[in-house]
Amino acid sequence: MVVEVENFFGVYMLYCINPKYKGRIYIGFTVNPERRITQHNAGKHKGGAWRTSGRGPWDMVLIIHGFPSDIAALRFEWAWQHPHSSRRLTHVSRKTKKESSFQFHLRVMSNMLRAAPWCRLPLTVRWLKQEYRQDFAPHFEPPIHMPIVFGQVRAKAPLRAKEKQKVKENSEGFLGETGLSFSSQSAVTKQRCKLCFKKFLSEVGMLQCFHPGCVMSAHIICLAREFLRKEPGQLLPIEGQCPGCKNNVLWGSLICFKKGCYGDLEDIVSSSHSHWADELNL
C-alpha cells in the first residue's frame, strides 16, 4: 500500500546499484519522491542531480518526512550531507575504514534525529526498500515519538478550498458524535477555545482532538503552551494530555489530523488509550 501525504517535505537517501559505482550514497531533498527518483535515474537533462547523472540506476532506500516546511527539510539535508561542518553534529566522528558509506550515513542520520532541533519534530523514518533495512544501534534509536515505518509514500496534491470543505464534511463519521465537524465557517466562529474560552476567528489557528466522542477545540498557541508547561524552555511540544478527553496525544498526530491525514490516525483511535511509553516497560 502506498501512503499519501499532503504538504510533503522529505529528505532521502539514494543507493547506487550500478556495479561500477555500487554502494555510493546520495542525500537529497524532495517534495515528490516518486518523481524525484525517476529524475535521478533519467539523468541531469531530465532534472536529476549532476552527482547522480550517468551513474545509475539508483534505489531510493530511505526517506525522512514530516518536516514543517521546505526550509526545515533543506537544513536537515545540508547537515546530513555535511555533518562535520554542522555545529549541531560536532559529536559525530568521521567515517571509519570499516564503515561503508551506507553505514556511515545511517549513523549520521541516527545522531541527527536525537539532536536539537530535529529531535522535537514529528518526523517519520520510512524504509522504502525492505532489503536495505538496518536496525538502529543501541542508544541511537529515534525518539519514541518518531515512528519507523515501511513502504512507499506518495506526495498528495493539496486540496482546493471546496474539495477540502467536502472532505471535512465527510469526516463526520470518523469523528463520531463530536459535534465539531468543520461543517461551516460560521459554526467554527461560534466555538470557544477549551483553554482560553475565547471564540475562534477561523479554523486556521484551531486544533481538535481526534478521539471519538471528544469535543475539545483549542487555539494552537493555547494548546502548545498547555503541553509545554513542564518544558518552559521549549517552543515545540512533543505530546501532552488532551484537556477534553484526558488522553495522551502526540502533537504531530494533532497536526496530521488538522491537515486531513485521517488514515494514519485510525490505529490510534481504534486502539486502547494506553500511553506509548508503556511499551518501554518502565
PyMOL commands that set and color helices and strands:
alter all, ss='L'
color gray80, all
select helices_A, chain A and resi 33-42+44-46+70-81+87-89+101-113+118-120+130-132+161-170+172-175+185-190+220-227+251-258+263-270+276-280
alter helices_A, ss='H'
color red, helices_A
select strands_A, chain A and resi 3-6+10-16+25-30+58-65+124-127+148-150+153-156+206-208+217-219+239-241+248-250
alter strands_A, ss='S'
color yellow, strands_A
deselect
rebuild
show_as cartoon
